[in-house]
Amino acid sequence: MNDLKIFAPISLPFTLFFIAVLAMWLLGKNSQSPLNYHLPSLIEDSYTCAAGNNSAVEKLTVYMNTESVARNLANLLCGDPVVQRQYQQVQAYWGTGDVSDITFIGKGIGDLVNTKDNIVQAFDAENTHGYKRLASYSQYQAYLIGRHEKPLLTREYLLGRRIGLLDYPSSRSGHIIPMHLFRELDLREDQISIVYSHNHTGLRELLASGKVDMIASYWSEEDGEQFSENYIQAIGDSDIRGSSWYLKMNGRNTDLFCALQTTLGNLAQQQQSTYFGELSYAEGCPQPLVKR
């Protein structure tokens, strides 16, 4: 959405969080492998489409946190000739928060995953499971988005306000940056009314319904359809790194790597969202990326 200056004041609790998660992952690592692991009930939402009938591998497992994009991507993948040759079906999952990310990346369950780079690094997933970056979304800015007026970054203004945040602590625009702002302004959590949501779409629903006075999130062009750009206030630095797509590579499957990059490019072209519409591609495909 590198922001070391943002992370510096809170590096200890953030590090402790990942150490705790990593410890739990290591305890269960040897008890279950990706081949026999059953997804827990915390992730129940998925969409499946048919790819090739006689493919050697049963399914390509996709994971990200946005349902509409996940469904669209699955359909594009099921229509790709390379995916059809290699897989019988594509199953796309969508989840919210760090627990869902950790389930797919930490256990190596997802074949194609969209996640933050720091989660991949925390689990050393590139070495442990063979994840390789395909593409990354562009950098972005965090904002306080008001409903009826432009928020002020002062203690007096924010005192007692209803503010929508995301309920997972690794989200930069929806949690880390606003919480850092509150600490800088010497605002305790009991001095503001925080309303939590599972995702950025839920934050916008809270704001549109009047259940909060403002939300902490990113701003995209489509937000202008229901909110005013005059009522957004930038917070933190403007170089928040976007999430990335990773492929769990089985050998040197260059055809699949190139096909997935092309499909992600086609997906980006279809998006109205400013964020999902801009991708930069990792090296690894021997031919230039060609949009079909």
Secondary structure as the mmCIF struct_conf table of DSSP 4:
data_model
#
loop_
_struct_conf.conf_type_id
_struct_conf.id
_struct_conf.beg_label_comp_id
_struct_conf.beg_label_asym_id
_struct_conf.beg_label_seq_id
_struct_conf.end_label_comp_id
_struct_conf.end_label_asym_id
_struct_conf.end_label_seq_id
HELX_RH_AL_P HELX_RH_AL_P1 LEU A 4 PHE A 7
HELX_RH_3T_P HELX_RH_3T_P1 ALA A 8 ILE A 10
HELX_RH_AL_P HELX_RH_AL_P2 SER A 11 LYS A 29
TURN_TY1_P TURN_TY1_P1 ASN A 30 SER A 31
TURN_TY1_P TURN_TY1_P2 PRO A 34 ASN A 36
HELX_LH_PP_P HELX_LH_PP_P1 TYR A 37 PRO A 40
TURN_TY1_P TURN_TY1_P3 SER A 41 LEU A 42
STRN STRN1 SER A 46 ALA A 50
TURN_TY1_P TURN_TY1_P4 ASN A 53 ASN A 54
BEND BEND1 ALA A 56 ALA A 56
STRN STRN2 VAL A 57 MET A 64
BEND BEND2 ASN A 65 ASN A 65
HELX_RH_AL_P HELX_RH_AL_P3 GLU A 67 CYS A 78
TURN_TY1_P TURN_TY1_P5 GLY A 79 GLY A 79
HELX_RH_AL_P HELX_RH_AL_P4 PRO A 81 GLN A 86
STRN STRN3 TYR A 87 TRP A 94
BEND BEND3 GLY A 97 GLY A 97
HELX_RH_AL_P HELX_RH_AL_P5 ASP A 98 GLY A 106
TURN_TY1_P TURN_TY1_P6 LYS A 107 GLY A 108
BEND BEND4 ASP A 111 ASP A 111
STRN STRN4 LEU A 112 THR A 115
HELX_RH_AL_P HELX_RH_AL_P6 ASP A 117 ALA A 122
TURN_TY1_P TURN_TY1_P7 PHE A 123 ASP A 124
HELX_RH_AL_P HELX_RH_AL_P7 ALA A 125 THR A 128
TURN_TY1_P TURN_TY1_P8 HIS A 129 HIS A 129
STRN STRN5 TYR A 131 TYR A 137
HELX_LH_PP_P HELX_LH_PP_P2 SER A 138 GLN A 139
STRN STRN6 TYR A 140 GLY A 146
BEND BEND5 ARG A 147 GLU A 149
BEND BEND6 THR A 154 THR A 154
HELX_RH_AL_P HELX_RH_AL_P8 ARG A 155 LEU A 158
TURN_TY1_P TURN_TY1_P9 LEU A 159 GLY A 160
STRN STRN7 ARG A 162 LEU A 166
BEND BEND7 ASP A 167 TYR A 168
TURN_TY1_P TURN_TY1_P10 PRO A 169 SER A 170
HELX_RH_PI_P HELX_RH_PI_P1 ARG A 172 ILE A 176
HELX_RH_AL_P HELX_RH_AL_P9 ILE A 177 GLU A 184
TURN_TY1_P TURN_TY1_P11 LEU A 185 ASP A 186
HELX_RH_3T_P HELX_RH_3T_P2 GLU A 189 GLN A 191
BEND BEND8 ILE A 192 ILE A 192
STRN STRN8 SER A 193 SER A 197
BEND BEND9 HIS A 198 ASN A 199
HELX_RH_AL_P HELX_RH_AL_P10 HIS A 200 ALA A 208
TURN_TY1_P TURN_TY1_P12 SER A 209 GLY A 210
BEND BEND10 LYS A 211 LYS A 211
BEND BEND11 ASP A 213 ASP A 213
STRN STRN9 MET A 214 SER A 217
HELX_RH_3T_P HELX_RH_3T_P3 GLU A 221 GLU A 225
TURN_TY1_P TURN_TY1_P13 GLN A 226 GLN A 226
BEND BEND12 PHE A 227 PHE A 227
HELX_RH_3T_P HELX_RH_3T_P4 GLU A 229 TYR A 231
STRN STRN10 ILE A 232 ILE A 240
HELX_LH_PP_P HELX_LH_PP_P3 ARG A 241 SER A 243
STRN STRN11 SER A 244 LYS A 248
BEND BEND13 GLY A 251 ARG A 252
HELX_RH_AL_P HELX_RH_AL_P11 THR A 254 GLN A 270
BEND BEND14 SER A 273 SER A 273
TURN_TY1_P TURN_TY1_P14 THR A 274 GLY A 277
STRN STRN12 LEU A 279 TYR A 281
BEND BEND15 GLU A 283 GLU A 283
BEND BEND16 PRO A 286 GLN A 287
#
